[in-house]
């Protein structure tokens, strides 16, 4: 494994739970640093662990952080992420919120979830502002609604600033490619 720090920019509802297990199999607990979000909490955790990050003790940072969180650190960082179809990500988030009991009109099936997304959540920035773009770009103000220019910038960031990115809809293949790129022991994937 290279000594460069790996930073998994985890966009919510894009395979984070499974990846945490893979990371736990490949890195000792003291080598991993988790960022649960929100940004203020993440900044505190990063500052609290700065010496371990700079010394190379921490080899992987993962969690609901955004690109650029380590811009003030004088070390090499390889950013990577998983992307997901925005509608599928939103539907997954609605299912998650439903499980937590925070939806007043629970949808019955996937078609109902998409209909609910279109009716109730489409104009609610907490749920539909393109969180994928927001995490990839990293420094958009909270009061900024993601637009076409941001999408163009995010594509550029993925191609030029991220070391790699993967696709949740091709999860098995993506995990194997990620494991090969970062010299991780891949999980057993049963077909």
Long-range contacts (C-beta under 8 A, 24 or more apart in sequence): 1-59, 1-182, 1-183, 1-184, 2-183, 3-56, 3-59, 4-75, 4-76, 4-77, 4-78, 5-53, 5-56, 5-58, 5-59, 5-60, 5-61, 5-70, 5-75, 5-76, 5-77, 5-78, 6-59, 6-60, 6-61, 6-77, 6-78, 6-80, 6-182, 7-60, 7-61, 7-62, 7-65, 7-69, 7-70, 7-77, 7-78, 7-79, 7-80, 8-60, 8-61, 8-62, 8-63, 8-80, 8-81, 9-65, 9-66, 9-67, 9-79, 9-80, 9-81, 9-135, 9-136, 9-162, 10-35, 10-62, 10-63, 10-64, 10-65, 10-81, 10-82, 10-135, 11-64, 11-81, 11-82, 11-83, 11-84, 11-89, 11-131, 11-132, 11-135, 11-136, 12-64, 12-89, 12-93, 12-131, 13-84, 13-89, 13-92, 13-93, 13-96, 14-81, 14-82, 14-83, 14-84, 14-89, 14-132, 14-168, 15-82, 15-84, 15-168, 15-171, 16-62, 16-63, 18-171, 18-175, 18-187, 19-62, 19-82, 19-175, 20-62, 21-187, 22-175, 22-179, 22-184, 22-186, 22-187, 23-60, 23-62, 25-184, 25-185, 25-187, 26-184, 26-185, 27-59, 27-60, 30-57, 30-58, 31-57, 31-58, 31-59, 31-60, 32-58, 32-59, 32-60, 32-61, 32-62, 33-58, 33-60, 33-61, 33-62, 34-61, 34-62, 34-63, 35-61, 35-62, 35-63, 35-64, 35-65, 35-69, 36-63, 36-64, 37-63, 37-64, 37-65, 38-64, 39-65, 39-66, 39-69, 42-69, 43-69, 46-70, 64-135, 66-134, 66-135, 66-136, 66-137, 66-138, 66-139, 67-135, 67-136, 67-137, 67-138, 67-157, 67-161, 67-162, 68-138, 68-139, 69-138, 78-163, 78-164, 78-182, 79-161, 79-162, 79-163, 80-162, 80-163, 80-164, 80-165, 80-166, 80-178, 80-182, 81-135, 81-136, 81-158, 81-162, 81-165, 81-166, 82-165, 82-166, 82-167, 82-168, 82-174, 83-132, 83-158, 83-165, 83-166, 83-167, 83-168, 84-132, 84-167, 84-168, 84-169, 85-168, 85-169, 86-130, 86-132, 87-114, 87-117, 88-168, 88-169, 89-131, 89-132, 89-168, 90-117, 90-121, 90-127, 90-128, 91-117, 93-127, 94-121, 94-127, 136-162
